[in-house]
Amino acid sequence: MSVWMKPPCSKGIARPLVRSVFLLIVLSLTACGTLEVGIVPTSPSDGAATATTIAHATESVALATLDAEATPTPVPTPTPIPASTELRVAFVNVTENGYNAWLWTERRGEAIPLTNVGGVGDVKISDDGEVVAFTRGDGLWMVRSDGTEERQLVSAAEFSALEPRELSDASELSVALNHFDWIPGTHVLAFNTRLRMQIGLVLNEDLHLVNADTLERTALLPPGEGGEFTTSPDGRQFAIVTRGSISLVNVDGSDRREVFTYTPVAAHSEAAYYARPVWVADGSVLRVAIPPADPFVQPYPPTSIWDIPTDGAPARLIANVPAAPITEPAFSPDLYYVAYQYLEGPEPELPVTSLRITDLKFDRTGPYYPKAGDGTPIPLESGATVTYPMAGQVYGWSPDPRYFAFLAHPGPGLAQAMIGQIGGEAVPAHGDADTVFDLRWVDGSRYLCLAQDAVRGWVIPLGEIGGPVTVVAQVPGSDHPPAYDFAAPVVSAPLPTPVPPTPLPTPSESGDTHFLSGLIYQTADGLWRLDAEGRSVPLLEFPDDSGYVWPAVSPDGTQVLYTEANDLWLADVPTGERRNLTRTPDRVECCAQWWPGEPDLILSSSWTQEESGGPNFGFPTVIRLGGEEKAGRGDRLYPDAYQVLDGSQVSFALSAPSPDGRTVAYDRGGQGWLYRPDTGPEPFDLAPYGLSSDPQLRVVSPAWSPDGRRLAWVVGDCRPGECQMSVGVFDLEAQTVQFLHPHAPAGIGGQPPAPVWSPDGRWLVCTAWAENLDDAGLWVLWADGQKEEAHQVALGLGRGAPTPVWSPDGRWLAFSGTARHGQAGHWLIEVRTWSRQPVDLAPDVVIVDWVTAGS
């Protein structure tokens, strides 16, 4: 949530960007003390002023171990903290006592003061929203979110007493705080320092930790061994950046290794350039943009984009983009897109910049990138590029990679933060102010920013894409933009590891491909799985005349549930052992589902021999894998070996277990119900979502989002003369509902299957039994429903298509079915490009699952 570059001090934001303008921007940031990079600049040698950056990955280098006297104090293991339960915004407000830290909370809807003696400069709030760190004078302080325990963490005198690094002219220099931030998921602050210079910024190249709960301090990296830093999402590693290299080091100071080197960039200013790598969500990759060694040489050379694996594998050059000198490209969270400033035309006296969005999903030839005849990289122009004129700084991408924010200049002296959308128009973030900038994303659809007008002065608005704007804070008496930071709840599962897609490998002679490793399909003889070499290996053989139906493969691929002779059976793949789980001659079990939140529970549908049941008509039933041997424990949510949850009325569709194991969603005769072990059956109340409980409203086929915060149902509303069906996505916390893909249903009997969530919770795949063939088939929908018509993708399958399966990383959909033109086959869809490719499997097989490769 915090960035290294902060908004400029002055109200007016000059239009960038010739060399002199860049220099003024850097100097203005330096004067404010907010440019958290800097070291004495070094002019490039004659050989360094080349047309392209001379950057390369290096093998991991083990640095010399510090001697015993310099070994850092062991870092105590901090107590992990949860994410904030609500949005909290810390900011600096002007009161009669000067500049103080304040806190706004979404639940309260108003701000309260945390300090009252003034002198506050910058603020940073912990992930749980419980502690606010701030600067006062030259010291580092903290205060709890209720205004208690205000105390100094590091005093100005203690900063001054820190050892400066060795420089030829630094003998009389003292040390001051430079950059500080919370280690994710902890109450531990990491900070580095700078040397007090009359002009410019020079880093002391160190790294320190201080625990806000215990006040313990650790000198992690001594002067000259550190640099700028950014912390991995899991809080376990630092990326340490110098003006020519990037290293990784564990948060306890161990295992320092250099992973990337680049030619120092001649910034032509009083502050040296430090690369700014960004972490992929799972911490497996750093992506970094490296400007050319001399960014101002004519013609402007391109900026190179690199991926740096954190497991020691070599770095890869991804692309070159014609970014304006000394500007920072921004990458979408899935890494499919890059946004960057571009200088339009030859350099005039006052240059004009635009914003470019380039699609990085281009088809590479060669190892990583296309090359010109002389072997030099080709600046990326082959990918689709969208241009927004009269635009400046890129603020960054939403967690939903459709949206990004940037600074536009709609008129002389005006600056307006804009929200752009892939494939759509850009709109103002806050249209009621003269100046709007420093936009930061709260979640996939909400953002905070700074705004100023002549009437209200500075305000911090909370905006929502296509929705209202709420004023979080008003700071009318400040001459400078107020510092702010926020803590927000985690609203969805993390994005899967995003990498630019590559073409499918060429199939082998057998028709199987290594790319599809882990894909499971069914034939008349049994279940088969593609192994790591792309070979089809038997998973489970079907005995002759066994009546083997409704297979369900465990997430690790080692067990298979199935129905045989009306009983539920379990097959162990490694041993071949099979056992009857139910032995209920008076009942029929089918359609078993594995329960992620309760690994020894199975959710099934069952009915008696006398009742009219079937795959989509039965009663929700919980079965324990251990049978009677593991039943009866009082600490279990579902203690019985065999438990019919609700036998009052048949369900029209299959039930769905919640990810946490505490709730089962099902329908009772076409009406939504929930079963919880502590309360039993209860109706799914539609009133909080603004819906009536009209019997004509059918709510069936439930599906939980991976994080359990949303519940999707197939909702049908049939009244005289009109019938409509759609997928309703119910946000259980916000108590809102989005209806996706409304259509007139075809009267073919039964209910459509439940929609299928993508592993990251961003997509839903639904099967539409629609009267109009243009609405029928398999559809992929944005789960949040925003601008649905622009993002639905009809996959062209007719009615009755089998349920699709997602690849474990969420990048692909695989399914078997018959296309509208009558061709039966097996298909693979790439997420976001939606290109459909055939899978070379025998026509009579059916794709049933996709498990993690190698499990």
Steps between C-alpha positions, in 0.01 A plus 500: 500500500795733543717617215852634484408806293249731662301792364677829434486774760340772297139523398569539130629193319703605201455324169799271443760453364821618329828443675475828689145422605606157629776667695259747657268221604781305662628812678153592625460151643843530658410832661194341658703215641271245334713356223618190678787420266832664450874466486768725356446482122769359281522612140502210258816420315512545126418134459201522732300742284362228276168471322379214718546414864788265564323282757535134567411238754776346703544171675427514871801643684565420864626813674776479755369432849538790738753449775377414845519858628283626213245219510148650534300441814274194447157609386224389742211323334209748497149392585301478173209740474176457302384729223287798594132422546397831342649779295704735718670814374776674695580856394660823614251770597554864591361598840558786742799303631659461158531190285363187671421138414133416457315176420182445298321165523236379258280354772495825697481717190696783661856587601648540847833655608778264611754765602460858625843660542573560131813447296379193308647463152429159343277208607498124433230266634552129577312233305254439783432873537596492868827697501592823321869582460584864433786744483523794738790733446795272426369208711288193430189449718196276537149520643220243535181537296310607813748783572683318780867401538640795311874445529827561324657207318823667388599851609672765288807466719507124442480553125783752513711256701475228235819432311521666156639297213845576375512775240788723408309810613279346769725528806293778656160378385224374729217257431123553469195283429435436131241231420285299744224245453328211676607143432176340371300314762700632795547795734867524396621810317788484254689822430817628342682831540662773295790733549421861581617685190461867414392402149350175378436163657765243581391172656692361793429159342400325821190321628349494850198342670298616800216307661216736593366257762824419683718799392780258408733642234726309262775634272436252219741631234787736595582818301611419146338155504141612438322737265137559416269215600164347431351207693351182357123457536546226762740719702785248481747669265634841408600601152802727554570742216825686438564727205629200303359179649205324664553250780272288715547449873283332762340727757737364764798616289598152381551356151599819318528433126536729201241412235532779243745768387448800275704793378456800733265755349621858455205692646667841438375623837605520863338162569624174352259258338402183684300235315156429646413130473149380576411162646263252339220411743648165604855637532644272229603778261618860505416711198707810438531774237858612429555832320794537259837596646456854366124562475538836323715398206333572164306316368361377831594134552234260633446382855547126551263285706637198685360212702728385782407161652566487873604132491838577340400437138641748244312824438308535174466803277126534440474807279632844412265798512557860384436654843577867564834555677517426872134402531372184660285254302227325697404136456154351532469246785475213251808644320318492166518878450744784553407869527764765435547864405600573142649817350297600196698606194837677494593683815351851489568776750207372708456129424168321518469155652236236449422179682542170320359164602676214325385140495794273591322184384688492172620181338875477562743348259839402629569440868324802648444778248515582128833632371611713215747368246797625702379321815383809687156497665215645301305768689162345570260630238348167399268489801178698493551854631239753615594868536346762731616849396596785735582260781777488755586290805374141525355436845455126461256221434201383694516145641242444226731531197232657285553837669795733540553858616707781356538879504351704215526871422156609374599868489772750592594469865260210556577146607238230515542138608327274249371143515574312180356168395636239263277520197308801636512874552683686776290696751595754772562354843345805666356767278417765763854622564760696305784267591473127569805274532680237712236235433537169686284193454315365803362192322389402152244781468576762768778752533626790710661815365590860583289784367513879534271783407466866594206441738582191705878495475644150521269201530555122489212345302409130499369423153343198336512420129164604362378577851490771767786699651531532879717768662718323755688807620507876446821694569420860407787669684794313349742659257617158385323178396421299814686173542274197527507119511235230537434145616228300329344155534612226267189459286595209277748220457841602367546510129668192355864532406470717188740454213463615140343208315697292256364300208400142563783254437479298183315176578703184495426214263272344761287815508577566868687808611715580799316831529182319611669310782245416771198497267266207576259350249257209496460219248281193497785310669582740782665826599827619346744774590762685300833477681794742509623369162156533346435125494157354577530278806212302655358654815218258570375200302126434473397140567275349238128565562579682822246777461784741582364856477555859619878492570651774718881526523663634818695827464832312521393238247556204736140400575181464299142497625237329288159336520472126440182299552337800674777524765778753531846350453854628550795385288859563609704561184852404622391169657196415289298434817124559476250508782130559544442814708125472552354146480145634501277253315196719562657818360670623184806732511636693210690802383753513785708813548828547685484761774810728511427627851441151642732246332336198665145605404312429179190688384265283303144485378293207623145366501314181593413228253133601528565869437527649154863605488769552244825687441324834539224390737596393851570608855829658618697238689831513687707181515817458708789324329593309816145376545391400850863478616543878472147601589357634823766745613344804663755740352389422146257722315346193337562214746286229340635244256194551276279805538211616280502874560148577383255230399187714491490575128704385203768728353483588132880529466819396675599652834824695561733484804657825619882520488527528881289188562234679704210539258323307226302693239216313327152550369184363655253456218654784303546743792843587641592353840809482722591229749728583792579234764422733791165625367385239248307586183402861442377688190746704301346838581464712187360807676839657593586490129185687401323191364166350592442138600243453223450126430533582131864589566711184462838498678697186420847364409717681759878553470728658764783732404845365598522741796146423619391865495266469202236246407380463141159351420315436176197726540185460290196731505204362309178698495206492259626581153864549600787284625857609575798315639840633609791435736459694825826571686416578865763683705431359847681777688391806303153345441492599137419295193614517137297326227710369213400389150120533516325294232171333416534133601414213268229268629699176494436385857730497801732773623832616353811391691664731748745759366869421547732751671855557381769424762557874561128578536496750212312298237186290487422248229132428452304270271204688354205292383366794304212519257700731275804313367700824513464487880544123533808297573796547728576855614783659698392793718678753718382407847459865606262565209651834405435584134402140446408546137860586414648196669268208438656247270272248333694179447261375237377177659149369478271393783606214723873573490696330782631708787830670407813465713756768585872442491646520853664838421173643363643582157306246296157341463465149363177322408339252266191583300327551172531834321200669341601381156478142627870419542573299815838552657715607790602859544744721686431869563766748613371748756491864381587426136209250477661327206362146460734217410417133450641237734607189312315229691284217368146613410328266746681623814372761745723747689409476868769677710838674509723447803835651592775360282729266688264451796 
